[in-house]
Amino acid sequence: MESGARASHLQVCRSVVGKCQQVAYIDFAKAFDSVCYSKLIAKLRMYGICGSLLQWIDDFLSGCSHQTKVGNSLSEVLYILSGTVQGSCLGAILFLLY
């Protein structure tokens, strides 16, 4: 599967009917995290997006950081190098374009 989506398979058996059915579940939770910024920017250029709009999208994606706090302990700041913002309209559109 593309874009980091994982498919897991579950075999469901019905004892009443006596037949088994195959069901595929697709987990898209990690798919949004797999978008590589440089590849996305290159694809946007291929689609004809350029200039200040492309720069704005690049600025939107870059410079994001993550830090975790557990109790009174704080992790070091890590900069995020891939993924789109989940829950945002732009993040979903960029994921689809990727």
C-alpha positions in Angstrom: 0.0 0.0 0.0 1.2 3.5 -0.7 1.7 6.4 1.7 2.4 4.3 4.7 -1.1 2.9 4.9 -1.1 -0.5 6.5 -3.6 -3.2 5.8 -4.3 -5.8 8.3 -6.4 -8.9 7.6 -8.8 -10.5 9.9 -10.5 -13.9 9.3 -14.0 -13.9 10.6 -15.6 -17.3 11.1 -19.3 -17.7 11.5 -20.1 -20.9 13.2 -23.8 -20.7 12.3 -23.2 -20.5 8.6 -20.0 -22.5 8.6 -18.2 -20.3 6.2 -15.3 -17.9 6.6 -15.1 -14.4 5.3 -12.0 -12.3 4.6 -12.2 -8.7 5.8 -9.5 -6.1 5.1 -9.0 -3.1 7.4 -6.9 -0.2 6.3 -5.2 1.9 8.9 -4.6 5.4 7.6 -3.4 6.8 10.9 0.3 6.6 9.9 -0.3 7.6 6.3 -0.4 11.4 7.1 2.9 11.0 8.9 4.7 9.5 5.9 4.5 12.5 3.6 8.1 13.6 2.8 8.3 17.4 2.6 10.8 17.6 -0.2 8.9 15.1 -2.4 5.6 16.9 -1.7 7.1 20.3 -2.7 8.6 18.7 -5.9 5.2 17.2 -6.8 3.5 20.6 -6.2 6.0 22.2 -8.6 5.1 19.4 -11.1 1.4 20.4 -10.7 2.3 24.0 -11.6 2.2 25.5 -8.1 5.0 28.0 -7.8 5.9 31.4 -6.4 4.5 32.8 -3.2 1.9 30.0 -2.9 4.5 27.3 -3.0 6.7 29.3 -0.5 3.7 29.7 1.8 3.0 25.9 1.7 6.7 25.2 2.4 6.6 27.6 5.4 3.4 26.0 6.6 5.1 22.5 6.6 8.6 23.4 7.8 9.7 24.5 11.2 7.3 22.4 13.1 8.6 20.9 16.3 7.6 18.4 18.9 8.3 18.1 22.6 7.0 15.7 25.1 6.4 16.3 28.8 6.0 13.5 31.3 5.5 14.6 34.8 8.1 17.3 35.4 10.5 16.0 32.7 10.6 17.6 29.3 12.2 16.0 26.3 14.4 17.8 23.9 12.8 19.6 21.0 12.7 17.5 17.8 11.9 19.1 14.4 9.4 17.3 12.3 10.7 16.4 8.8 7.6 14.6 7.4 3.9 14.5 7.7 1.0 16.8 7.2 -1.1 18.5 9.8 -3.9 16.2 10.7 -7.3 17.8 11.2 -6.6 20.7 8.9 -8.1 21.2 5.5 -4.8 22.0 3.9 -3.1 18.9 5.4 -5.8 16.6 3.9 -5.4 18.3 0.5 -1.6 18.1 0.6 -1.9 14.4 1.5 -4.1 13.7 -1.4 -1.8 15.5 -3.8 1.2 13.5 -2.4 
